């Protein structure tokens, strides 16, 4: 948490490109959506082990171009996110005030926009810098 606070004070938030190459190894739902990612480095050591927590609406576009708008806390309506299991992240982009865009190896795309009133998403774990997109979003994103 201290690193996160220091980064916000300095006004620099790092785009989590370390997720590229990581595999979605778990999805969990309640009033949040949690997606765990893991990737191994040379020699089998863990390169990245992280958890993305989403607290606001999600746009999920599958490889066929079908788009679903999902909201945490909606139970079975979140089922399309289960297809992310074992998918590999091929693209990570953060635009504007913290719109997260993740691309996956099957062509699926996930998008989370910042919320004016609530934390929208955060990422924690090892092998990556923690990120928290708070109410209203964040500025000064860097690769």
C-alpha atoms as a printed R data frame, in Angstrom:
    type eleno elety resid chain resno       x       y       z
1   ATOM     1    CA   UNK     A     1   0.000   0.000   0.000
2   ATOM     2    CA   UNK     A     2   2.875   2.389   0.722
3   ATOM     3    CA   UNK     A     3   4.263   2.064  -2.809
4   ATOM     4    CA   UNK     A     4   0.798   2.764  -4.185
5   ATOM     5    CA   UNK     A     5   0.453   5.933  -2.113
6   ATOM     6    CA   UNK     A     6   3.928   7.144  -3.026
7   ATOM     7    CA   UNK     A     7   3.192   6.625  -6.732
8   ATOM     8    CA   UNK     A     8   0.000   8.641  -6.463
9   ATOM     9    CA   UNK     A     9   1.791  11.495  -4.668
10  ATOM    10    CA   UNK     A    10   4.409  11.637  -7.380
11  ATOM    11    CA   UNK     A    11   1.624  11.786  -9.968
12  ATOM    12    CA   UNK     A    12   2.957   8.818 -11.954
13  ATOM    13    CA   UNK     A    13   0.984   5.617 -12.432
14  ATOM    14    CA   UNK     A    14   2.601   2.764 -14.346
15  ATOM    15    CA   UNK     A    15   0.634   0.915 -17.043
16  ATOM    16    CA   UNK     A    16   0.767  -2.770 -15.951
17  ATOM    17    CA   UNK     A    17   2.401  -4.140 -19.100
18  ATOM    18    CA   UNK     A    18   3.898  -6.934 -16.966
19  ATOM    19    CA   UNK     A    19   0.561  -8.716 -17.489
20  ATOM    20    CA   UNK     A    20   1.445  -9.382 -21.148
21  ATOM    21    CA   UNK     A    21   2.110 -13.105 -21.409
22  ATOM    22    CA   UNK     A    22   0.304 -13.917 -18.150
23  ATOM    23    CA   UNK     A    23  -2.492 -16.481 -18.106
24  ATOM    24    CA   UNK     A    24  -5.860 -15.958 -16.396
25  ATOM    25    CA   UNK     A    25  -5.812 -18.706 -13.779
26  ATOM    26    CA   UNK     A    26  -8.896 -17.884 -11.701
27  ATOM    27    CA   UNK     A    27 -12.074 -15.837 -11.816
28  ATOM    28    CA   UNK     A    28 -14.224 -15.092  -8.773
29  ATOM    29    CA   UNK     A    29 -17.391 -13.071  -8.341
30  ATOM    30    CA   UNK     A    30 -19.279 -11.373  -5.533
31  ATOM    31    CA   UNK     A    31 -19.741  -7.608  -5.348
32  ATOM    32    CA   UNK     A    32 -16.390  -7.446  -7.114
33  ATOM    33    CA   UNK     A    33 -14.917  -9.360 -10.033
34  ATOM    34    CA   UNK     A    34 -11.514 -10.887  -9.351
35  ATOM    35    CA   UNK     A    35  -9.257 -12.266 -12.057
36  ATOM    36    CA   UNK     A    36  -5.952 -13.890 -11.105
37  ATOM    37    CA   UNK     A    37  -3.025 -13.946 -13.541
38  ATOM    38    CA   UNK     A    38   0.157 -16.031 -13.468
39  ATOM    39    CA   UNK     A    39   3.181 -16.296 -15.732
40  ATOM    40    CA   UNK     A    40   6.398 -18.208 -15.335
41  ATOM    41    CA   UNK     A    41   9.814 -16.890 -16.214
42  ATOM    42    CA   UNK     A    42  12.953 -18.707 -17.271
43  ATOM    43    CA   UNK     A    43  13.624 -21.844 -15.282
44  ATOM    44    CA   UNK     A    44  10.028 -22.118 -14.118
45  ATOM    45    CA   UNK     A    45  10.183 -19.309 -11.584
46  ATOM    46    CA   UNK     A    46   7.078 -17.174 -11.178
47  ATOM    47    CA   UNK     A    47   7.482 -13.985 -13.231
48  ATOM    48    CA   UNK     A    48   4.076 -12.475 -12.460
49  ATOM    49    CA   UNK     A    49   1.374 -13.425 -10.013
50  ATOM    50    CA   UNK     A    50  -1.329 -10.799  -9.755
51  ATOM    51    CA   UNK     A    51  -4.958 -10.167  -9.033
52  ATOM    52    CA   UNK     A    52  -7.149  -7.691 -10.860
53  ATOM    53    CA   UNK     A    53 -10.113  -6.538  -8.758
54  ATOM    54    CA   UNK     A    54 -12.916  -4.776 -10.651
55  ATOM    55    CA   UNK     A    55 -15.631  -2.921  -8.765
56  ATOM    56    CA   UNK     A    56 -17.499  -1.130 -11.568
57  ATOM    57    CA   UNK     A    57 -19.139  -2.129 -14.901
58  ATOM    58    CA   UNK     A    58 -17.149  -4.146 -17.427
59  ATOM    59    CA   UNK     A    59 -17.438  -4.330 -21.203
60  ATOM    60    CA   UNK     A    60 -16.418  -7.740 -22.545
61  ATOM    61    CA   UNK     A    61 -16.132  -8.310 -26.285
62  ATOM    62    CA   UNK     A    62 -15.576 -11.886 -27.422
63  ATOM    63    CA   UNK     A    63 -13.607 -12.991 -30.480
64  ATOM    64    CA   UNK     A    64 -16.768 -12.942 -32.612
65  ATOM    65    CA   UNK     A    65 -17.410  -9.296 -31.725
66  ATOM    66    CA   UNK     A    66 -20.293  -9.944 -29.336
67  ATOM    67    CA   UNK     A    67 -20.246  -7.365 -26.556
68  ATOM    68    CA   UNK     A    68 -21.600  -7.911 -23.055
69  ATOM    69    CA   UNK     A    69 -21.934  -5.223 -20.414
70  ATOM    70    CA   UNK     A    70 -21.452  -6.767 -17.001
71  ATOM    71    CA   UNK     A    71 -21.724  -5.410 -13.484
72  ATOM    72    CA   UNK     A    72 -20.150  -6.901 -10.351
73  ATOM    73    CA   UNK     A    73 -22.751  -8.318  -7.981
74  ATOM    74    CA   UNK     A    74 -25.009  -9.642 -10.772
75  ATOM    75    CA   UNK     A    75 -24.439 -13.356 -10.129
76  ATOM    76    CA   UNK     A    76 -24.886 -15.651 -13.122
77  ATOM    77    CA   UNK     A    77 -24.947 -12.692 -15.529
78  ATOM    78    CA   UNK     A    78 -21.153 -12.597 -15.059
79  ATOM    79    CA   UNK     A    79 -20.773 -16.061 -16.664
80  ATOM    80    CA   UNK     A    80 -19.149 -14.685 -19.882
81  ATOM    81    CA   UNK     A    81 -16.088 -13.836 -17.779
82  ATOM    82    CA   UNK     A    82 -15.543 -17.546 -17.126
83  ATOM    83    CA   UNK     A    83 -14.285 -17.867 -20.716
84  ATOM    84    CA   UNK     A    84 -11.205 -15.879 -19.697
85  ATOM    85    CA   UNK     A    85  -9.926 -18.936 -17.811
86  ATOM    86    CA   UNK     A    86  -6.566 -20.036 -19.323
87  ATOM    87    CA   UNK     A    87  -6.541 -17.117 -21.777
88  ATOM    88    CA   UNK     A    88  -3.227 -15.303 -22.144
89  ATOM    89    CA   UNK     A    89  -2.972 -11.517 -22.008
90  ATOM    90    CA   UNK     A    90  -1.583 -10.187 -25.294
91  ATOM    91    CA   UNK     A    91  -2.268  -6.472 -24.826
92  ATOM    92    CA   UNK     A    92  -2.507  -4.045 -21.917
93  ATOM    93    CA   UNK     A    93  -3.465  -0.443 -22.439
94  ATOM    94    CA   UNK     A    94  -4.596   2.300 -20.108
95  ATOM    95    CA   UNK     A    95  -6.133   5.398 -21.672
96  ATOM    96    CA   UNK     A    96  -7.618   8.640 -20.423
97  ATOM    97    CA   UNK     A    97  -8.040   8.762 -16.667
98  ATOM    98    CA   UNK     A    98  -7.651   5.018 -16.224
99  ATOM    99    CA   UNK     A    99  -9.673   3.074 -18.777
100 ATOM   100    CA   UNK     A   100  -8.182  -0.412 -18.651
101 ATOM   101    CA   UNK     A   101  -8.127  -2.415 -21.878
102 ATOM   102    CA   UNK     A   102  -6.941  -6.016 -21.842
103 ATOM   103    CA   UNK     A   103  -6.609  -8.097 -25.002
104 ATOM   104    CA   UNK     A   104  -6.412 -11.896 -24.860
105 ATOM   105    CA   UNK     A   105  -4.956 -14.540 -27.167
106 ATOM   106    CA   UNK     A   106  -8.383 -15.635 -28.469
107 ATOM   107    CA   UNK     A   107  -9.357 -12.081 -29.481
108 ATOM   108    CA   UNK     A   108 -11.446 -11.313 -26.392
109 ATOM   109    CA   UNK     A   109 -11.190  -7.749 -25.067
110 ATOM   110    CA   UNK     A   110 -12.045  -6.505 -21.588
111 ATOM   111    CA   UNK     A   111 -12.637  -2.836 -20.796
112 ATOM   112    CA   UNK     A   112 -13.116  -1.099 -17.433
113 ATOM   113    CA   UNK     A   113 -13.686   2.659 -17.344
114 ATOM   114    CA   UNK     A   114 -12.929   4.868 -14.340
115 ATOM   115    CA   UNK     A   115 -15.926   5.791 -12.224
116 ATOM   116    CA   UNK     A   116 -16.549   9.358 -11.022
117 ATOM   117    CA   UNK     A   117 -17.579   8.217  -7.539
118 ATOM   118    CA   UNK     A   118 -15.963   4.832  -6.817
119 ATOM   119    CA   UNK     A   119 -12.723   2.897  -7.183
120 ATOM   120    CA   UNK     A   120 -13.047   1.131 -10.521
121 ATOM   121    CA   UNK     A   121 -10.151  -1.321 -10.585
122 ATOM   122    CA   UNK     A   122  -6.943  -2.245  -8.853
123 ATOM   123    CA   UNK     A   123  -4.124  -4.636  -9.510
124 ATOM   124    CA   UNK     A   124  -1.809  -6.133  -6.901
125 ATOM   125    CA   UNK     A   125   0.660  -8.987  -6.749
126 ATOM   126    CA   UNK     A   126   4.271  -9.893  -7.311
127 ATOM   127    CA   UNK     A   127   6.258  -9.031 -10.414
128 ATOM   128    CA   UNK     A   128   4.216  -5.897 -11.114
129 ATOM   129    CA   UNK     A   129   3.675  -2.453  -9.669
130 ATOM   130    CA   UNK     A   130   0.398  -2.059  -7.762
131 ATOM   131    CA   UNK     A   131  -2.246   0.126  -9.404
132 ATOM   132    CA   UNK     A   132  -5.399   1.648  -7.938
133 ATOM   133    CA   UNK     A   133  -7.790   3.679 -10.081
134 ATOM   134    CA   UNK     A   134  -9.739   5.697  -7.559
135 ATOM   135    CA   UNK     A   135 -12.846   7.858  -7.889
136 ATOM   136    CA   UNK     A   136 -12.545  10.132 -10.918
137 ATOM   137    CA   UNK     A   137  -9.581   8.196 -12.312
138 ATOM   138    CA   UNK     A   138  -5.852   8.868 -12.384
139 ATOM   139    CA   UNK     A   139  -3.575  11.026 -14.530
140 ATOM   140    CA   UNK     A   140   0.014  10.700 -15.776
141 ATOM   141    CA   UNK     A   141   0.065   7.100 -16.970
142 ATOM   142    CA   UNK     A   142   3.510   5.804 -18.004
143 ATOM   143    CA   UNK     A   143   4.811   2.605 -19.596
